[in-house]
Every structure is written in structure tokens, then in C-alpha cells.
């Protein structure tokens, strides 16, 4: 078996793409989307029918221009999720507008609307994960949504404090960002590369994985944002890994024995103290980590930039429709 097939036997492989054709090719269990991936896919001609439907729906149900754009944005995300769910047997993550990352109530309302839009399309909402940035406010929104039966994927994760706060909030899944942590350390330490075993992003996922297993949290860990297959192989055995199509192709073309690196049985024997994630300590721990603070802020800004670009694309399409 190639290494992708071997990995599937011990880890749920998730597609990190909005490209429906790529998902058909690699047949992952789940899929994740975000504004950057949706922007890329929405500009491809084969997906214009999803764009057209989003615009038509928004025109029929929104009361003003601003609401039309926002509703079209959410409907488009749901449209892609609906098409992806026809292919994958598991779940799809849909991201809440990153501009709401510091507003708990607004995040909850937007997530609820995404779920209602899924219901209007006949989508089984138990197969949807709502993605929210793991700010303190985002984690509180995840806690509220989980109590309402809306399952969440807390994303843009760069610190153990974020992960523990999510687990204590009862969040379904967390997504630590391996590659972006690596990017920060390479720049900060003026290094060209790290061996996979020394990769700081890999170490972050390992720390979170063992903490959850040691303390019996049901929240699952999905490593994300990979830069190379070495990072992926070093996390073999993690609950889930979300992988971009080019890296899946590389794994599929790679032969040799894959070694399991993460196992819950190992966590039980470890001495891992509980971490205080009260609001004040959470904020202090984040402040104390330049990497976590900078990458979280950068991630929110970049997702927002692509959301605005996607809005512009929808606005232009709306104007053509009205002309």
C-alpha cells in the first residue's frame, strides 16, 4: 500500500479544499472549507452554478443590499458544502465570517443562520461542523452552539491554551495549524527548515493530542495547514488530518512502511498537569506567546481579506443580475 492508504487505516483523512473534483479524486472521509478556498473555487467556471444559486437565493430573501451580499456569502458556503457532502461519507466544515471573531453573540447568530440554510437545502446538519476562530469569544460561541446541538470546529489554533479551553467548552473538534507555526519559527529564527520530528508545528499538535487523551476529553484533534508530507507522517495516528490535494497526491505516490507516531495508549502513562484556562490566564498565555498572538491575528486578517474579495465577486454578479 502507498502511504496515503496506510495513513487512512489509523487516521481520518480530510480534504483541505473547496475543489469538488479534487475531493472526488481522493475520496477523503471529511472535508474542510474556508473563505480562501471558497474564493479560489468560486472563480472556476464549473462552479458558477453554485454562485448563481447563492445570488438568486439572496435576492429573494434579503431586505437590503448589505444583507443580500452577506446572505449570498453564507448561501455560497452552504452550496459548496452540500455538493461536497454528496461525495464524502462524513462531515464538512463551514466557516463563520472571520470579522465576527471577537463577537460571541454575532458568531452564534451567524452560525445559526448557516445551519438554517443547510436545513433549507435538505442537508443533514449533523454532518456539518461550524468553523470558528479560537479566540476567547469564539470559544464561548462554540460552547453555546454545542449546547444547541450545533457541532463546531475551532480553527486558527496555535497554543495549548486555546485547545484546552475548547475541550473544556465541549467543542467537537479543534484544528491546530502546523504549517503556520512552522512559518513563524522559520522567520523568527532565520532557519530554512526543520526536521519533521523537530518541527514546532508538529510538536504543538502532539502536545494537544496527548493532553486530550490523558485527561479524557472527547474533543478530537485535526492537524491542519501542512507545508510538507514529513509533517503529516510525523502525526500519523492523530484523530484527523486535513490535507491539501497536492500533498495527498505526494503521499499516494510514496511507497514504504508508514509508522504510527501518535497513540492514545502512550498518553495514559504521561505526566501532564492540568492547565488553568480561566479567561485571565488564557489571555495572559496568549499574550506571552508572540507566535500564537501574531499568527491568530494574521489568520483572522487574511481570512477577512479573502471574504471581502468573495463579497466583491458576489456584488459584481448581483449588479449584473440587476442590470
C-alpha positions in Angstrom: 0.0 0.0 0.0 1.1 3.6 -0.6 1.5 5.9 2.4 -1.9 7.6 1.9 -3.6 4.2 2.0 -1.7 3.3 5.2 -2.4 6.6 6.8 -6.2 6.1 6.2 -6.0 3.0 8.4 -5.0 4.9 11.5 -6.2 8.5 10.9 -9.2 10.0 9.3 -8.0 11.8 6.2 -9.8 15.1 5.5 -9.6 17.1 2.3 -8.5 20.7 2.8 -10.1 22.1 -0.3 -13.2 23.5 -1.9 -12.5 21.9 -5.2 -15.2 19.3 -5.7 -13.3 17.5 -8.4 -10.2 17.1 -6.2 -12.4 15.6 -3.5 -13.9 13.1 -6.0 -10.3 12.1 -6.9 -9.0 11.5 -3.4 -12.2 10.3 -1.6 -11.5 11.6 1.9 -13.8 10.9 4.9 -14.5 14.6 5.6 -13.7 18.0 4.0 -12.9 21.4 5.3 -13.5 24.8 3.6 -12.6 28.4 4.4 -13.0 31.8 2.7 -9.7 31.4 0.9 -10.6 28.0 -0.5 -14.1 29.2 -1.5 -12.8 32.2 -3.2 -10.5 30.1 -5.3 -13.2 27.6 -6.2 -15.9 30.2 -6.9 -13.8 31.8 -9.6 -13.7 28.5 -11.5 -16.3 28.2 -14.3 -17.5 24.7 -13.4 -18.8 26.1 -10.0 -20.6 29.2 -11.3 -24.0 27.4 -10.9 -23.4 27.4 -7.1 -22.6 31.1 -7.3 -25.7 31.8 -9.4 -27.9 29.9 -6.9 -26.5 31.9 -4.0 -27.2 35.2 -5.6 -30.7 34.2 -6.6 -31.5 33.0 -3.1 -30.1 36.2 -1.5 -32.2 38.4 -3.9 -35.3 36.5 -2.9 -34.8 36.6 0.9 -32.7 39.7 1.8 -34.2 43.1 2.6 -31.3 45.4 1.6 -28.0 45.4 -0.4 -25.8 44.7 2.5 -27.9 41.8 3.7 -28.1 40.5 0.1 -24.3 40.2 0.0 -23.9 38.6 3.4 -26.7 36.1 2.7 -25.2 35.2 -0.7 -21.9 34.7 1.0 -23.4 32.2 3.5 -25.6 30.5 0.9 -22.5 30.0 -1.3 -20.6 28.3 1.5 -23.6 26.1 2.2 -23.9 25.3 -1.5 -20.3 24.1 -1.7 -20.8 22.0 1.5 -24.0 20.4 0.0 -22.1 19.3 -3.1 -19.1 18.0 -1.1 -21.4 16.0 1.1 -22.6 14.1 -1.9 -19.1 12.7 -2.2 -17.7 12.4 1.3 -19.3 10.0 3.8 -18.5 12.2 6.8 -18.7 15.9 7.6 -17.9 19.2 6.0 -16.7 22.3 7.9 -18.2 25.7 7.0 -16.5 28.8 8.4 -18.2 31.8 10.1 -17.2 35.2 8.9 -13.8 36.0 10.4 -14.8 39.6 11.1 -17.0 38.2 13.9 -14.1 36.6 15.7 -14.4 38.9 18.7 -18.2 38.9 19.0 -19.7 35.9 20.7 -23.3 36.8 20.1 -22.9 37.7 16.4 -20.9 34.5 15.8 -23.7 32.4 17.3 -26.3 34.1 15.2 -24.3 33.7 12.0 -23.7 30.0 12.8 -27.4 29.5 13.4 -28.2 31.0 10.0 -25.7 28.7 8.3 -27.4 25.8 9.9 -30.9 27.1 8.9 -29.5 27.5 5.3 -28.3 23.9 5.4 -31.8 22.8 6.5 -33.4 24.7 3.6 -31.2 22.7 1.2 -32.1 19.4 2.9 -28.6 18.9 4.3 -28.2 16.7 7.4 -26.9 19.3 9.9 -25.3 16.6 12.0 -22.8 16.3 9.1 -21.9 20.0 9.4 -19.2 21.5 11.5 -19.2 25.2 12.1 -15.7 26.7 11.9 -14.9 29.5 14.3 -11.6 31.2 15.2 -10.4 30.1 18.6 -10.3 33.5 20.2 -11.8 33.6 23.7 -15.0 35.0 22.2 -15.1 32.3 19.5 -14.6 29.5 22.1 -17.5 30.9 24.1 -19.6 30.9 20.9 -18.6 27.3 20.3 -19.7 26.4 23.8 -23.2 27.9 23.2 -23.6 26.3 19.8 -22.6 22.8 21.1 -25.2 23.1 23.8 -27.7 23.8 21.0 -26.6 20.6 19.1 -24.6 22.5 16.6 -21.2 20.9 16.3 -18.1 23.1 15.9 -14.6 23.1 14.5 -12.4 25.7 16.4 -9.8 26.8 14.0 -6.7 29.1 13.8 -5.2 27.3 16.8 -1.6 28.0 17.8 -1.4 27.4 21.5 -2.3 24.7 24.0 -4.4 27.2 26.0 -6.7 27.6 23.0 -7.1 23.8 22.7 -7.7 23.2 26.4 -10.3 26.0 26.6 -12.1 24.4 23.6 -12.1 21.0 25.2 -13.5 22.4 28.4 -16.2 24.2 26.4 -17.3 20.8 24.9 -16.2 21.7 21.3 -16.4 18.7 18.9 -13.1 19.3 17.1 -10.0 21.6 17.1 -7.7 22.4 14.2 -4.1 23.3 15.2 -2.3 24.9 12.3 1.0 23.1 11.8 2.4 24.9 8.8 1.7 28.4 10.0 3.5 27.7 13.3 6.5 26.4 11.2 6.4 29.6 9.1 6.7 31.8 12.2 9.6 29.9 13.7 11.5 29.8 10.4 11.2 33.5 10.0 11.8 34.3 13.7 14.9 32.0 14.0 16.2 32.6 10.5 16.1 28.9 9.6 15.4 27.5 6.2 13.9 24.2 7.5 13.4 21.8 10.4 13.4 18.1 10.5 9.8 16.8 10.9 10.5 15.5 14.4 11.7 18.9 15.5 9.0 20.9 13.6 7.4 23.3 16.1 4.0 22.9 14.5 4.2 19.1 14.7 5.2 19.4 18.4 2.2 21.6 19.1 -0.3 19.0 17.7 1.5 16.2 19.6 1.1 18.3 22.9 -2.6 18.9 22.3 -3.2 15.3 21.3 -1.6 13.8 24.4 -3.3 16.4 26.7 -6.7 15.5 25.4 -6.2 11.7 25.7 -4.5 11.9 29.1 -7.4 13.9 30.6 -10.1 12.0 28.7 -11.6 14.9 26.7 -13.8 13.7 23.8 -12.8 16.7 21.7 -10.8 15.4 18.7 -7.7 16.8 17.1 -7.3 17.6 13.4 -3.9 18.7 12.4 -4.1 21.3 9.6 -2.1 23.7 7.4 0.7 21.4 6.3 3.7 22.5 4.4 5.2 19.1 3.6 4.4 15.4 3.9 7.1 15.0 6.6 4.8 16.9 9.0 1.9 14.7 8.1 3.8 11.4 8.5 5.1 12.6 11.9 1.5 12.9 13.0 0.3 9.6 11.8 -2.2 8.3 14.3 -3.7 11.7 15.1 -7.5 11.7 15.2 -7.8 13.5 11.9 -5.5 15.3 9.4 -6.8 17.8 6.9 -4.6 17.7 3.8 -4.5 19.7 0.6 -4.8 17.7 -2.7 -1.1 18.2 -3.8 0.1 16.7 -0.5 -2.4 13.8 -0.8 -1.1 13.1 -4.3 2.5 13.1 -3.0 1.5 10.6 -0.2 -0.3 8.5 -2.8 2.9 8.3 -4.9 5.0 7.4 -1.9 5.8 3.8 -1.0 7.3 2.2 2.1 6.1 1.4 5.6 4.3 4.1 7.5 5.0 4.2 11.2 2.3 5.2 13.7 3.6 8.1 15.7 0.6 9.0 17.9 -1.3 6.6 20.1 -3.7 7.3 23.0 -2.1 4.3 24.9 1.1 6.3 25.2 -0.8 9.3 26.6 -2.0 7.4 29.7 1.5 6.9 31.0 2.5 10.6 30.7 2.6 13.1 33.5 0.6 16.0 32.1 -0.7 18.6 34.6 -4.0 20.4 34.1 -3.7 23.8 32.6 -5.6 26.8 34.0 -7.6 28.3 31.2 -9.7 30.9 33.1 -10.2 34.0 30.9 -7.4 36.0 32.6 -4.9 33.1 32.3 -6.0 32.3 28.8 -5.4 35.9 27.7 -2.1 36.0 29.5 -0.8 32.8 28.0 -1.7 34.0 24.5 -0.1 37.4 25.2 3.0 35.6 26.4 3.4 33.8 23.1 4.4 36.1 20.3 3.9 33.3 17.8 0.3 32.5 18.9 -0.7 36.1 19.1 0.7 37.1 15.8 -0.5 34.0 13.8 -4.0 34.2 15.2 -4.3 37.9 14.3 -2.7 37.3 10.9 -5.0 34.4 10.2 -8.1 36.4 11.0 -6.9 39.3 8.8 -6.1 37.0 5.9 -9.4 35.2 6.0 -11.2 38.5 6.2 -9.3 39.8 3.1 -10.5 36.8 1.1 -14.0 37.1 2.5 -14.1 40.7 1.2 -12.8 39.6 -2.2 -15.5 37.0 -2.3 -18.1 39.6 -1.4 -16.8 41.8 -4.2 -17.2 38.9 -6.6 -20.8 38.3 -5.4 -21.5 42.1 -5.6 -20.4 42.2 -9.2 -22.5 39.2 -10.0 -25.5 40.8 -8.2 -25.1 44.0 -10.2 -25.0 42.1 -13.5 -28.2 40.3 -12.5 -30.0 43.6 -11.6 -28.8 45.4 -14.8 
